[in-house]
Amino acid sequence: MQRGTVFTDFEFNRVVEPKVNLVSCATECLETGERRKFWLHNSPKNQATLLDYFKQFKIIIGYACVAEARSILALGANPLDWDWIDLFLEWRMLTNHNDGLQWGKQLVDGKVKFFKKPKPKWERTEEDQTSGFKPTHSLAECTYKLTGEIRDTAEKDRIRKLIISDPEVFTAEQRKEILGYNDDDVHFLRTIWTRTKEEFKKLAPEDSMQEYFSQAVLRGRYSAHTAIMEATGYPIDVEATRNFSEQIPHILMECQRDINSQFERAPAVAKVQHRITGLKPELPFKWNKRPNRFSWNQKYAREWIKANADTERWMKTDGGQLSLSLEAWERFFPFKHDYPRDNFGAQMVRFLKLKQSLYGFSDSGGKRKNFWDSVGSDGRVRPYMNIYGAQSSRSQPAASGFMFLKPAWMRSLVMPEKGKFIAGIDFGQQEFFLSALESECPNMIAAYLSGDPYLYGAKLAGAIPKDGTRESHKIERDLFKNTYLGILYGMTKYGLATKLTGDTGREYTEDEAQEQIDIFEDSFPEYMEWKEELMESYRDGYGIQLPCGWRMWCDNDNLRSVCNVPIQGFGASIMRKSVDLAVRRGCSVIFTLHDAIYIEGKVGEEYKIRFLRDSMREGFQHYYRGTKYFKTAGAIKLDPFAWSPDYKKDSELKLADMGKTFIVPVSNKYIDERAVNEYERFSKYFSAPDTDLL
C-alpha cells in the first residue's frame, strides 16, 4: 500500500533517446528522514530495487520533476501512478512578478550579485535585452534565495558534464563524486519545500494551505504528463530535414532575392519614389561578389525606418541608433505566418525570422543548441517543453527543437511513419469565448455562438447588413477580426493603427483605430467593464489567480501584459486538464501548442481523435461545472486535422459518433494554410541538393 512522501533526485544521460540512461538516484523519506543512495548505471538489479522502494510512497517531491518522472519511466513504471510536487514549478510561481524574490541578491555562476528591477520592456534599448539578470530558476538560484546557502555551481557543472559524457564505465572515484552530488541536491529539497510554503503563505495569507497543496499536486501531475510526451517525442522526415539543413544558404538567398524583387522599380518609377520619399532607389539586400552572397543593406533599412515609422517609439541601441533587431521590427509589424508582399516592415520580419530559424538547424560547434541536438537515434525529436514557462502558465518550448515554433511551412517535415497518423485539434477562437464567458457579456457570447464572431460584431455595429455574409463583405469582416484580436491583446490606438495598417495594406491613422476601439466598447460594454475592474484590482495589490491555482503577483508594471494573463492562463489551465483527460481515455499525446493538442496513433484507430475531441470539450467545461455557463461552454469550437503518409491529399475521414458522423479533414502531410506560398517556394529543398549547384 502506498504511503508517505519521498524527496528524490536522479542523474541520467541520453536525454534525446526514448529511454534515458539512469546513472544514480538519491532519496529522503519525509516522514522518517531516512536517506538512501542508489547506483543505477548498468545495474538492472539496483534499478529494480529502487522501483520497489518507490512503490512504498504516494507522493514524490523533486526539483524539475519532468526529469524525475522520465527516470521513473526508465525504471519501467508509469509516473502517473504517483502524485508529484515539482518545486521548480512552485519556485517559478513564487517569482512570477514578485520583486522581493525575483530581484535583489541572486546567485549567478556561484557568486552573489545584486540586481535592480529592469526598466519596463518598452523603454529598454537593444543592449538592455541581453544584459542584467535572467533567472534560470536553477536549483542553485532557488536554494540561495530561500535558504541563503551558496552552492558551488562550478563543481556541479563539472560533475554534470561528466555524467552527460556517458562513459561506458565510471571509475570508483567518479561514482563516489556523482552519488555525493546527487545526495547534496536532495539534502536541500526538504528545506526548500518548507520555505516554499512559508513564502506562499506570506503572499496569500488568506489562502488555505490544503488547497495550495492540492493545486501543487495538480501542477506536478503535468510534469509527469510532460515526461511522457518528451520521452515519446514527435516524428520527422529525417532525410528531408537533413537535405533541408544542408541547403540553408540557398534557402536564405532565395528569400533575400524574392524580397529584393518586391522593391525593384523601373528607373522612371525609382526617380519619382526618390522625390516623394527621399530614399535612394536601393534594395534591401546587396550582392557581394567575393563571398558570393547577399548582405543586408542596414543603412537603407534605417533610412526606411526614419521615413516611414515612428522613430520616437522605435527601439534604440545603447549608442542611440535605430535597432534592426527582430524584436524592434515586430513591435510595429507583428506578423507571424503571412507576410504581405510590398510591405517593407513585414518582409524584414519575414527575413529575420527565417534567418533565426535556419541558423537553428546549423551545427554551431557546440556554442549553442541546434535542432539536431534534440533528435534521437530513432528519428524522433525530444525538445525541452518548458512547462509553465510564461507568466500566464503557458508552456514555452525551446524553439531550437520544436518544429511548430519555426516558420509554418517547415511543419510539413513533421511526419509519422507509415501505418501511423498524427492528429491535432485546436480550440477555435478560444480566447474570445473565454473573454465572453468570464465577463458575462451577452453580446460576446451571442457573437461566438453565431459561428463567426467577427461577422456578427460587424453586423451588430451596422458595418455589414443583416443579410451580409463572410464572402460578400470580406473586407469589413476581416477589419473587425483584426480589431478584435488587437483589443483582446490589450492594444491601444497606437498599436492597433500599426496592426490594421499591416493587416489590411492601407494606412490607418490612430484616430481611425480609436474609432474601431469605440465601436468594440459600444458593442461589448460588459467585457470592457470586467477588464477595467480586473486592472483596478491588480493596481490595488490583488494578484491574478488562474482556475488551476497558478498565480501572478502584483509587480508587473505592464498592464497590457497583465490583462492578457487571465484569459491566456485560463486557456493553459484548460489545455492541461484536457491532456489529462485525453491520456486517461487512451490517447498518446505527443505535444501541445498554445491552444492545440496533438496525438499520434495507428491508422485504423482514428476513433481516438474523437476521444481527444471529447476530452477537450470536457476540459473546457471543467472550470464551469456548477455555473450557469456549463452547458454554454460545451459549445466551444474544436477544429481537427490529421495527416499520415497513408492518407490521400486533401481528403476526409468520417468517424462514427453516437449515431452521427464526425468529419476530420486529413491529408498526406501537414501544410499550414497560412504558409502555402512559402511551402511551394522552399519545399524543393527537402530533396537532396543538386551537387552541380553547390
N, C-alpha and C positions, 0 to 999 in steps of 0.2 A: 504494500500500500504506500502511495506517495505521501510524504510528509516533509515539512520543513523547507528551508531555503538554503541555497549554496551560492557563494561567490565563486566566480571562475574566470580564468584567462587561459586561452590556448595559444600556442605558436605553431605555425604551419607555413608551407610554401606551395608553389604550383597553383597559384590562385586563379589562373585562367583555365584550368582544367576542370572537368565536371566534378571530380572528387579531389579536394585539397589533400596534400601530403602532410599528415599530422606529425609534429615533432615532439611536443611536450604539452603538459597541462598542469596548472596549479589550482587548488581549491581551498575554500574555507567554509565550514558549516556555520551558518548564522547563529544557530541555537547553542551549539557546544563549543564553538571556537576551534574545533579540530582543523588543522592544516595538513594538506596532503599534496605530494608532487608525483607526477606520472611521466615516465619517459616513454614516448609513443612511437618514435621513429623506428620503422621496420620491425615493430613488435605487435602482431595481431593479438597476442595473449594479453599484453598490458592494455590494449585498446578495448578488449572485451571486458577486462576487469573494471576499467573506467566507466564503460557504459552501464554495467551492473551497479556501480556506485551512484551514478546519476539517477538511476531508476528509483532510488530511495526518496528523491526530492520532488516537490511540486513546483517550486519556483527557482529559476536561475537568474542571478544578478551578475551583470558584466558591464564592460565599457566597450561600446561599439559592437553590439551583440549580433550584428549580421555575421561577423567573423566567427563568433562562438556558435551560432546556430549552423553555419556551414560546417563547423567541426563536428557537431552532433550528427549532421547528415553523413559525414565521412565515417563516423562510427557505426553507421548503418541504421540510424533511428530517425524518426520524423520529429523535427524540432517543435512542431505544433502540438506535440504531446505534453509539453511543459508550458507553464506561464513564465514570461520573461519581463525583467525590468532592465531597461537599457539606460545606464547612467549617462552615456554620451548624448542621448536624446533629451534627457532631463536637464543636462547642463546646457544644451543648445536652447532649451526653452527658458531656463533661468536667465540667460544672457540676451534674450531676444528683445532688444531695445530697452535694456536695463543698464543705465550708465554706471551704476555702482559696481557691477561685475564686469561690464564689457570694456571699461577703460580704466585709467589709473595704472597702478603697478601690475605688470604682466611678466610672465616668464617666457623669454624668447631665446632660443638657442642656448638654454642653460643659464642665462643671465637675467636678472630682474631689471626691467626698464619701465620708465613712466611714459604713458601715452595720454595725450589730451583727446577729447572727442573731436573728430574731424569736422571740417566745415560742411554745411549742407551740400548735397551732391551737385545741385545746380550752381554752386559758387566755386567748385573745385576746378583747378587747372588740370591739364593733361598729366602733369607730373604728380599731382595730388592723388590721381587714381592708382598710382603704383608705389606710393610712399606710405609710411606710417604703419601702424599695427593692423594686421589682418588675421583675426582669430582663426586658428585651425581646429579649435575645440579638442586639442590633443589631451591625452590623459595627463601629461606633464603640466600643461597650462591649467587644466581643471584642478589638479592636485594642489598646485601652488595657490591658486585663488581661494580655494575652500579650506585648505589646511595650513598654508604658509610654508609647506615643505618644498625645498628646491631640489628637483630631480636632475641627475646627471644625464642630460639628453644626448651628449656626445657618446657616452658609453652605451646608452640604449640604442643609438643609431648603429654603432659598431656591431653589437650583438644581433640586431635585426638584419643587418646586411649579411652577417654570417649565416643566419637561418635561411634567408632568401637565396643565398648562393647554392643551396641544395647539394651539398657534398654527398657522395654515396655513403660515407661513414663519418660520423663526428668523433673526435678524439675524446678521451675521458675528461680532459680539461675543458673542452668546448661544451660537453654535456653538462658539466657542473655549472659553467657560466650561464648556459641557457636556462637551466632549471632555477638558478638563482634569480635571473632576470624575470622569469615567469612568476616566481613566488613574490618578488618585490612588487610587481604590479597588483597582484591580488591583495597584498598587505594593506593597500590604501583604499580598497573598494568599500569596506565596511564604514570607514570614516567619511568617505565621500557620500555614501548613501545617507548617513546620519545628517551631515551638513546640508545636503540637498533638501531634505525635508524641512530642516530649520530655516533655510533661505526661502523656501516656498511659503512657509508659514508667516515669515516677515512680510512678504509681498502680498499675500492674500490671507490675512488673519481671520477673516470671516468664513473661510472655506473649511469644509470637513476633510480631515486627513484621510478618512476612509474612502471618500470619493476621489481624492487625489491618488491614492494607491491604486484603485481600480482603473483610473484613467492611465496611470503609468504602465500598468499591465497591458492595457489596450494598445498603447504605443509600442511596447515591447513585442507584442504579437506581430506587429507589422514588420519588425526587424526579422522575425522568423520567416515570414512570408517572403521578404526580400532575399533572404539567404537562399531560399528555394529557387527564386527567379534568377539570381546571379549564378547559382550552380547549374541551372538548366541552360541559360544563355539563349541567344537567338541565332538562327542560321543565316549565313550569307552565301552568295555565289562566290566562292573563294577565287576561282580562276578569273572571273570577270573583274573582281575587285583588285586582283593583282595587276591585271592588264591596265586597268584604270590608273592605279598608283604609279605605274611605270611611265605614264604619259602625261603627268601633271604639268610640265612646262608647256606642252602643246595645248592643253585644255585652257590654261590661263591665257596663253597667247591668243587663242581663238576668241575668248571673251573680250580681251582688250581690242582686238581688231573689230569685233562687232560693235563695241561701244564707240570706237572712232567713226565707224560708218554712219552712226546716227547723228553725228555732229559735223560731218563734212558738208561744206557748202560750195556751190559753184562760185567762181571768182566774183561775179557781179553781186550775188547774194551776200557773200562774205563782206564786201565793201559796205553794203547797206547795214549789215549786222554790226560792223565795227563802228559805224557812225551813230547807230542807235544806242548800243550798249557800252561802247568804249573799249570792248575787248578785241584784241587782235585775232585774226582768223587762225587760231591754233587748234590742235586736237588734244584730247585728254591724255593720250599716250604717245610718246616719241619713240621712233625706231632707232636703235643703236646698232650700227653695223658690226663693231668689233665684238661685243658679246653675243651678237645675233639675237637680240630680243628687245621687247618694248620696255620702256621705263615710264613711270608715272610722271606726268608733267605737273608737278606740285605747284610751281609758280602760277601756272594758268589756273589750277584749281582754286588757289587763294584769291586770284583776281575775280574768278566767277563768284565766289562767296561774297566778296566786297560789293559786287554789282547786283547781286540777286538775293542776299539773305540779310537777316538782322544781325549785324556784326556785334552789337552790344550784348546780345544774348548767346552768341556763339562761343563754344568752349575755347579757351586760350591755352597756350603753352606757358611755362613759367617765364619765358622770355617775352611774352606778350603777343606772340604770333598766333594767327588763327590755326587752331588744331585741325589736323586732317585725319584724326583717328576715327575708327568706325563709330564709336560712341558719339562723337561730335556730329557726324552726319546723321546718325539715327535719331538724334533729338529733333531734327527738323524733317527727316524723311524716314518715318518708321515703317518701312516696307519689310515684309518677311518672306514672301514666296513669289509674288508677282511684282515685277519692276517695270513700270510704264516706260515705254520707249520715248526717246527725245526728252525725258525728264533727267536733267543732268545729276541732280542730287540722288535720285533713285538709282541711277546707273553707277554712281560712286559707291552706294551701299551694296549694290549687287557685286561689284568688283571686290570690295574689301571683304565681304562675307565669303565669297568664293575663294579668295586668296587665303583667308584664315582657315577655311575648311580643307582646302587642298594640302596645305602645309601640314595639316594634322595626319595625313597619310604618308608623309615622308619620314624616312629614318633620320633622326636628328643626332645620331651617335650617342644616345643616352642623355642628352641635355634636357629633353622634355619628352613627356609621354606621347606616343603616337597611336594611331588606330590599331596597328598590328600588335601592340603590346597587350591588347585586350582579347586577342583571338587565340583560342585553344587549338590543340593538335587535332581536334575533331571538327574544325572549321566553324565553330560556334563562338560568338562574341559574348564576353562576360564583362561589361563595363561596371564601374562603380556607380551605384544608383543614387547615392547621396540623398537618402530619405530625410524628410523634414528639413531640407537644405534652405528653403526660403522662409522668410519671416511669416508667411501665411501657412506654413507647414507643407507646402507643395514639395515634391521631390525635385531635385535639380541634378540629373545625371551628368557625369563627366562627359562633355561634348567630344573628347578625344576618342571615345569608344562607343558612342551612341549615334548610330546612323540617322535616327529620326530627329536629331538636333542639327544635322547638316542640311545643305540645300535640298529642297524637296525632291528634285529629280534623282538624287542618289538613293532614294528609298527603294527603287526597283532592284537594288543589289541585295536587299533582304529577301531571301528565297528559301522556302522549305525544301527538303529533299523530296524526291518522287514518292508518292504514296502518302504525303502529309500536306496539311494546309495550315495557313495562319489566318486568323480572323480577328478583326478589330471592330469595336463598337464605340462610337462617340456619343456622349451626352449632347444632344442637339440644342444649341443656344441655351446651355445650362445656366450661365451666369445671369442672363436676362430673366429666366424663370425664377431663379433663386431670389433675385432682387425684387421681383414682383411679390413672391410669397412672403419674404421677410418683412417687406414694407406694407404688406396687406393692401396693395394698390389695385383696385378693381379693374382699372383700365389696362394696366400692365398685364394682369392675369388674363383678361379677355384677349389682349393682343397676342399673347403666347398661344392661348388655346385656339386662336383663329388659324393657326398653321403657318402664318407669316407675320410676325410682329411688326416688321418694318412697313409692309404694305398696309396693315391695319392702322399703324400710327399715322401714316401719311394721309389715309382717309379720315382719321379722327381729326387731324389738323386742317382738313379741307384742301390738301395739296393734290389729292387724287380723288376723282369722283367715285361714288359708291360702287359703280359697276366696273371700275378700273381693275386691271389685272397686272400681274408681275411683268407680263410681256408687253402690254400696251403702255405701261408707264415705268419702264425700267430705270430711266434716269432719275425720276423723282423718288422711286422706291429705294434705289441704291444710295441716294443722298441721305435719306432717313436712316438707312442701315449704318452708313459711315458716321453719322451724327450720334446715333445711339451708342455705338461701340466706343466712341471717343468720350462721351459723357459718363458712361458706366465706368470708364477707367479714370475718371476724375479730371478730364481735360478742361481747361479754361478756354476762353475765346481765342487766346494766343495759340495754344497747341491745336485746337480744333481747326482754326483757319489754315494752319500748316497741313494738317491731316487732310482736310477737304480739298485743298489745292492739289496735293499729291494724288489723292484717290480719284478725283474727277478730271484732272488735266486742265482745269481752268482756275484762274486766280480768285481766291476767296479772301475777302477782307475780314478784319477782326469784327467789324460791325455786322457783316453777314453771318459770321459764325455765331455771334451773340444772338442774332435773330433765331437761329436754329436752336440754340440753348433755351431761349424763351419759349419757343414752341414746345419743346420737350417738357419744360417745367409746367406749362399750362396743361399739357396732356396727362402728366403723371404727378400731380401735386403730392399725393401721399408718399410716393417714393422720395421726392425731394425733401419733404418734412422729416422722414425717417433718417435720411442721410445726414441732414443737418443736426438732428438730435444725437446721432452717433458721434459726430465730430465734437459737439458740445460736451458730451460725456467724456470723450477722450481728453479734451482740453482741460476738463475738471479733474483729471487724475484717475479716471477709471480705465483700466486696460481692456483689451479685447479678448474675449474668451470664445473659442470655437465650440461647436456642439460636442466634439470629441474630448474637450478639456484643454487643448493646446492654448497657450497664452502668448499675447504680445503685450509687453509692459508699456509704460507711458512716456518713454523718452525718444519717440520718433518725431523729429521736427517737420517731416514732410507729410502734410495732411493728405495730399493726393495719394501718397503711398499708403497711409493709414486707411483711407476709405476703400482701398482695394482688398484689404485683408479679410474682412468678414465674409465676403462672397467668394473670393478665390479660396479662402481657407475652408469654407463650408463645402465647396466642391471637392477639396482634397480629402476632407473627412468622409464624404460620400464615396469617393473613389476607393479609399482604404476599406471601408465597410463592404463595398461591392466585391473587392478582391477576395475578402474573407468568405463571403457567401458563395462566390464562384468556385473557389477551391473546395469548399465543403460539398459542392454539387459535382465534384469530379473534374473540373476544368484545370488544364495546365496553363496557368498564367505565366507568360514569358517576360512581359514588361508593361509598364503604363506610360502614358504620355499626356500630361495635363489632365484633360477630361476624357481620355480614351483608355480602354483596356484591351490588351491583345492576348490571345490564347493560341496554342498550337495543338493540333490533333491529327489523328489518322483519317485519311479520306474514307468516307463511309460512316464516320462518327460526327457528321456535321450537326447532329442534334445538340451537341454541346454548345453550339453558337446560341441556340435557344436558351440553354441553361445560363449562359453568360448574360443574355438579354434580361432574363427573369431576375438574375442576381443584381443587375444594375438598377432595374426598376425598384426592386425591394430595398436596395441600398439607398436610393434617393428618397423613398418613402420613410425609411427607418427613423429619421430625426423628426418626422412629422407625425409619428404614431401618437395617438391620443389628442390630436389637434383637429380643428375643423378643416384643415387643408390636407389631411391624409389622403383622401380619395383624389383630390385635385392633383396632388403631387404625383400620382400614378400616371398622369398624362405626359410625363417627361418624354421627349422625343429621343429615340435611340436609333442611330444610323449605323447599320452593319455593312461590312465589306470583307470579303475573303479572297485569298489568292493561293494558287498551287500550280505547279507545272502540269498537273493532271487536269486542270480546268481549261475550258475554251476561253478565248479572249472575249471580254465584254459580254458575258452571259449571266445567268442567274440560277440560284438553287431554290427549289420550292420545298420547304420543310413542313411536315405535318405539325399542327399546333392546336390541339384540343378541338378538332373538327374544322379548324380554319387552316389557312396557308400562310406561312411565314416566309417571305421572299428575301433572299440575301443576294445582292449583286456580287458577282465573282469575276475573276479574270486569271490569266496565266501568270501575271506579275502585278506588282503594285506600282502604278504610275499615278502620282498625285495630280489631280485635275488642274491644280494651280500651277503646275510646272511642266505641262505637256511640251511647250515650245523648247524649254531648256533641255528636257529629256531627248527630244528629237535632235537637238543640236549636238549633245555630248554623248549619247549612248553608243556612238560608233567607237568610242574609246574603251568600251567594255570588251572589245575584241583585241586579239594580240596585235601589238603595234607593227606597222609596216616598216621593216628594217631599212628599206631604201630611203625612208623619210627621216629616220633618226640620225 
